[in-house]
Amino acid sequence: MGLRIVGKSIIMSMRTKRRFIPFVIIYVSLIVWLSFILEQTDLTNIFTESERENLNMLLISFSVSIIMSVLYVQIIIYNRKKEIVTLKCIGWTNQDIGTLLIGEVMWVITVGFLIVFELLIHHAAVVSYYWHQNGSSANWDMTKPFLSIPNILLTLLLFVSAQLVGVWMIYRKIAKLRPIVAVRVMK
């Protein structure tokens, strides 16, 4: 049942384009920002005085991703309250509804990362094509992507860990939502 619920969450998230597209764009910009900061930061000497500014920017970008996660979860729960109540009335458990909502959040992150990977591939191809057209193979280091794959994967790990706060809020809000009371309030 869990895989079927995740499939339904992907379909549900794609239907709400007013929410889906802006948050994908926001997540893409946050992914690029966090990856760029990781690219600038020497992680082996992160606590030295010279890396303090990069550490501060890393903490700020991680905090912004947590705030965006919490905001997105709040928007989802607010807009899907009737659907959640209906699902609870027909016998869905809190865990099933949580899986549905978590699947929606994770789908937005996945689409954001796929867009970032696509942008990196196109950037590397355009730069490589440009340098080879000019016959300048001496500057081969200029054709490497501006963000490295390990830093993007580390960003993915940081984003998923930032989503844990949003996941915790999902389960807390769903557990508090009682179907009978919510149906009476929505009339």
Legacy VTK file of the C-alpha trace (Angstrom):
# vtk DataFile Version 3.0
C-alpha trace
ASCII
DATASET POLYDATA
POINTS 187 float
0.000 0.000 0.000
2.913 2.369 0.707
4.158 2.485 -2.886
0.645 3.097 -4.163
0.251 5.977 -1.715
3.520 7.536 -2.890
2.265 7.298 -6.471
-0.944 9.039 -5.461
1.057 11.755 -3.703
3.019 12.430 -6.901
-0.214 12.761 -8.853
-1.714 15.020 -6.183
1.322 17.285 -6.119
1.355 17.634 -9.910
-2.309 18.702 -9.898
-1.621 21.710 -7.701
0.549 23.686 -10.092
0.061 26.935 -8.181
1.931 25.397 -5.279
4.153 22.888 -7.064
5.925 25.125 -9.593
6.873 27.991 -7.213
8.230 25.607 -4.592
10.215 23.663 -7.199
11.757 26.951 -8.319
12.470 27.928 -4.708
14.041 24.528 -3.989
16.151 24.701 -7.171
17.522 28.081 -6.127
18.174 26.829 -2.576
19.944 23.721 -3.920
22.172 25.789 -6.192
22.879 28.270 -3.367
23.747 25.568 -0.829
25.836 23.623 -3.367
27.701 26.785 -4.368
28.464 27.547 -0.721
29.695 23.975 -0.246
31.856 24.410 -3.357
33.427 27.535 -1.828
33.957 25.969 1.603
36.921 23.833 2.565
35.168 21.207 4.672
38.419 19.894 6.166
39.214 23.265 7.781
35.680 24.457 8.368
36.223 25.703 11.920
39.215 27.909 11.134
38.970 31.686 11.158
39.309 31.940 7.368
36.305 29.649 6.785
34.033 31.269 9.381
32.131 33.354 6.810
31.478 30.271 4.661
30.338 28.364 7.739
27.907 31.170 8.577
26.530 31.158 5.033
26.218 27.368 5.189
24.224 27.614 8.423
22.028 30.377 6.990
21.242 28.404 3.839
20.500 25.264 5.874
18.209 27.306 8.144
16.419 28.769 5.132
15.859 25.257 3.751
14.353 24.186 7.100
12.091 27.252 7.113
10.980 26.559 3.525
10.285 22.934 4.417
8.119 23.922 7.366
6.349 26.568 5.292
5.635 24.113 2.476
4.275 21.530 4.910
2.032 24.137 6.545
0.683 25.183 3.146
0.052 21.570 2.145
-1.795 20.748 5.360
-3.841 23.958 5.237
-4.906 23.386 1.624
-5.503 19.648 1.974
-7.436 19.722 5.254
-10.713 18.589 3.639
-8.949 15.757 1.828
-7.199 14.651 5.013
-10.471 14.668 6.935
-12.198 12.684 4.182
-9.410 10.126 4.123
-9.566 9.772 7.919
-13.331 9.285 7.748
-12.987 6.417 5.273
-10.420 4.650 7.425
-6.973 5.867 6.412
-4.498 5.876 9.287
-2.297 8.784 10.299
0.671 6.883 8.888
-1.000 6.503 5.464
-1.896 10.179 5.311
1.601 11.106 6.478
3.076 8.963 3.717
0.856 10.747 1.209
1.998 14.191 2.339
5.664 13.214 2.742
5.592 11.780 -0.760
4.402 15.144 -2.048
7.200 17.009 -0.280
9.845 14.531 -1.417
8.566 14.673 -5.001
9.082 18.447 -5.056
12.652 17.976 -3.792
13.314 15.213 -6.323
12.087 17.343 -9.218
14.235 20.224 -7.957
17.342 18.033 -7.889
16.598 16.630 -11.334
16.361 20.176 -12.690
19.688 21.093 -11.060
21.368 18.016 -12.555
19.905 18.875 -15.959
21.181 22.455 -15.689
24.663 21.204 -14.788
24.735 18.835 -17.748
23.641 21.583 -20.132
26.118 24.060 -18.660
29.000 21.616 -19.080
27.919 20.801 -22.647
27.628 24.454 -23.698
30.942 25.435 -22.154
32.687 22.386 -23.611
31.220 23.074 -27.046
32.276 26.730 -26.863
35.861 25.918 -25.917
36.212 23.256 -28.615
34.797 25.565 -31.297
37.470 28.118 -30.511
40.157 25.435 -30.694
41.219 26.188 -27.154
41.858 22.815 -25.569
44.495 24.318 -23.255
41.758 25.642 -20.954
40.174 22.260 -20.314
39.685 23.070 -16.611
37.242 25.805 -17.666
34.849 23.185 -19.033
34.178 21.485 -15.712
30.780 22.187 -14.124
30.516 25.070 -11.692
29.063 22.684 -9.086
30.524 19.266 -8.368
28.433 16.117 -8.036
29.685 15.271 -4.481
28.620 18.704 -3.255
25.201 18.311 -4.850
24.812 14.891 -3.213
25.835 16.410 0.128
23.245 19.108 -0.498
20.666 16.382 -1.132
21.575 14.827 2.209
21.269 18.204 3.952
17.914 18.891 2.276
16.483 15.537 3.258
17.661 16.082 6.837
16.052 19.547 6.789
12.812 17.886 5.686
12.800 15.856 8.899
11.516 18.948 10.691
8.700 19.198 8.165
7.959 15.474 8.504
7.730 15.826 12.265
5.266 18.699 11.812
3.193 16.626 9.374
2.741 13.813 11.858
2.006 16.201 14.697
-0.665 18.074 12.716
-2.273 14.897 11.356
-2.480 13.293 14.781
-4.291 16.364 16.153
-6.825 16.489 13.316
-10.001 14.659 14.329
-12.380 13.855 11.483
-15.695 14.503 13.223
-14.669 17.853 14.697
-13.090 18.967 11.440
-16.168 18.036 9.410
-18.376 20.077 11.757
-16.059 23.091 11.512
-15.910 22.968 7.717
-19.689 23.124 7.225
LINES 1 188
187 0 1 2 3 4 5 6 7 8 9 10 11 12 13 14 15 16 17 18 19 20 21 22 23 24 25 26 27 28 29 30 31 32 33 34 35 36 37 38 39 40 41 42 43 44 45 46 47 48 49 50 51 52 53 54 55 56 57 58 59 60 61 62 63 64 65 66 67 68 69 70 71 72 73 74 75 76 77 78 79 80 81 82 83 84 85 86 87 88 89 90 91 92 93 94 95 96 97 98 99 100 101 102 103 104 105 106 107 108 109 110 111 112 113 114 115 116 117 118 119 120 121 122 123 124 125 126 127 128 129 130 131 132 133 134 135 136 137 138 139 140 141 142 143 144 145 146 147 148 149 150 151 152 153 154 155 156 157 158 159 160 161 162 163 164 165 166 167 168 169 170 171 172 173 174 175 176 177 178 179 180 181 182 183 184 185 186
